[in-house]
Amino acid sequence: MKFLEKYDFKKEDIDEFINNTPKKVLDAIKKHKDLIEKNLSFLYSLGATTYREIFIHYPDLFFLDVSVFQHVFNRYEKDSLLEKLNENFKIIEYL
């Protein structure tokens, strides 16, 4: 999970994520690291300040095909979406 450090995840956050995430999900993240990283990079570059919380609480979302993942976010007006995501990352459940 070292790749998460590129996205400003702190070691403590990574360790907590590893300790609180099912092994099956962790194995899938390792197996599909490139896909996960592309989706994480998109969310990071979009400007969502809550991207870490989104990843930690909704890791399954990052297994979506890159185009599908981007479409989830691109259907909304960027500034409005970022405002809502940055206020409450749990809004991701309704996208």
N, C-alpha and C positions, 0 to 999 in steps of 0.2 A: 504494500500500500504506500510505498515511498513516493509514488507519482503524485499523491495528494498534496505533498509538501509544495509542489510547483504552484498550487492554487491556494497557498497561504493557510493550509490546514496545520494546526499545531500538533506536535507529537502526542500530546495528551489527548487531543480530540480524536486522533487516528487510533490510539490505543483503546480509548473508550468505545469507539465505533466497532473495532475488532472484537472487543469483549462482549458487546451487546448485540451482535449481528449473528444470525445463524450461519453455521459453517457452510451450508449449501450456498448461501448468498455470497459469502466471502470467496468460495471456490469459483463461482460464476464470475465474480468481478475480476479475479486473477485471469481467468480464461478469456474474458472479453474486455481486457484492459483497454485496448485501442478504441473500442466502441464507447466505453464508459468515459474515457478521456476526451474523445471528440464531443460528446454531449456535455460534459462538465465544462469544457473549454467554451462551448457556445454560450452556456448560461453565464459563465464568468465574463465573457466579452460583451454580453448583452448589457451588463451593468447591474445585475441583481446582487445586492449586498448580502442577501440571505442564501446564496448558492450553497454554502457549507451546510446550513441547516436543512435545506431541501435534499441534498445528497444523503445526509445522515439519516433523515427520517423517511425518505422515499427512494431508497437505492434502486428499487425495481424500475422506477421511471427511466433510469439511465440505461436500461437494457433495450429501450426502443431503438428502432432503426433511426439513423441520424436525420433523415428527411422527415420522418414522422415526429421525432422529438422536436425538431425546429418548427414544424407546422403547429404544434401545440402552442407555442409561444408567439409565432408570427401572425396568428389570426387576430391578435389584439393590437391596439395602438400601444406602441412601445412605452411612452412616458406613463400612461395610465397603468399599464401592466406592471411596470417597475415600481411605481408608487404603491400599488396594492401588495406586490410580493415583498417589498422591503418593509412594509408595515406589519405584515403577517404572512409568513412563508406557508402557512397551512392552507392558504387560498389555492395552492397548487392542486388540491383535491377537486376543485371545481372547474379547472381548465379543460 
